[in-house]
């Protein structure tokens, strides 16, 4: 199955170079892959994975290992953001 994987802010550095400017890439993943399984090959530091959305819906960190993705899903990941 295919999903769209998006990384934001300083996490874009974990995408292959050719995908960094657009901050996303299409991925082929096994049917029913979890968020954790998608993230693992990119070696994201988990303390930098602050927010995950699937199709615009928040997924709590404790569900990353069990939340299955479906064909066509969009998985977006943000790091902690500081601001004023």
C-alpha positions in Angstrom: 0.0 0.0 0.0 1.1 3.6 -0.5 1.0 6.5 2.0 2.3 10.0 2.0 4.9 10.7 4.7 5.5 14.3 5.8 8.1 15.6 8.2 8.2 19.3 9.4 10.7 21.8 10.7 14.1 20.3 11.6 12.8 16.7 11.1 12.9 17.2 7.3 16.7 16.4 7.6 15.7 12.8 8.1 14.1 12.5 4.6 16.2 11.5 1.7 17.9 14.7 0.2 15.7 14.8 -2.9 12.5 15.0 -0.7 13.6 17.6 1.8 12.5 20.7 -0.1 8.9 19.5 -0.3 9.1 17.9 3.1 7.2 14.8 2.0 7.5 11.6 0.1 5.3 8.8 -1.0 6.1 5.5 0.6 5.2 1.9 -0.1 4.6 0.2 3.2 3.2 -3.2 4.2 -0.5 -3.4 4.6 -1.5 -2.5 8.1 1.9 -0.9 8.9 1.8 1.1 12.2 3.1 4.6 12.6 6.1 3.2 14.6 6.9 0.9 11.7 6.9 3.8 9.2 9.0 6.0 11.4 11.6 3.4 12.3 13.6 3.3 9.0 14.1 7.1 9.1 15.8 6.9 12.5 13.9 9.9 13.9 14.9 10.7 17.5 11.7 9.9 19.3 12.1 12.8 21.7 11.8 15.0 18.6 8.5 13.4 17.5 6.1 15.6 19.3 2.9 15.5 17.2 1.6 12.9 14.7 -1.4 13.3 12.6 -3.0 10.7 10.2 -5.2 12.4 7.7 -5.3 15.5 9.9 -6.3 13.6 13.0 -4.1 13.6 16.2 -2.6 10.3 17.2 -1.3 10.1 20.8 2.3 8.8 21.2 1.2 5.7 23.1 -0.7 4.6 20.0 2.2 4.8 17.5 2.9 1.1 17.8 -0.7 0.0 17.4 -2.3 2.6 15.0 -2.4 1.0 11.6 -2.3 3.0 8.5 -4.4 2.4 5.4 -3.7 2.8 1.7 -3.7 6.5 0.8 -3.2 7.8 4.3 -1.2 10.9 5.0 1.1 10.6 8.1 2.5 14.0 9.2 5.1 14.4 12.0 6.1 17.6 13.9 8.9 18.2 16.4 8.4 20.2 19.5 8.0 23.9 18.6 8.8 26.8 20.8 7.3 30.2 20.3 6.2 33.3 21.9 
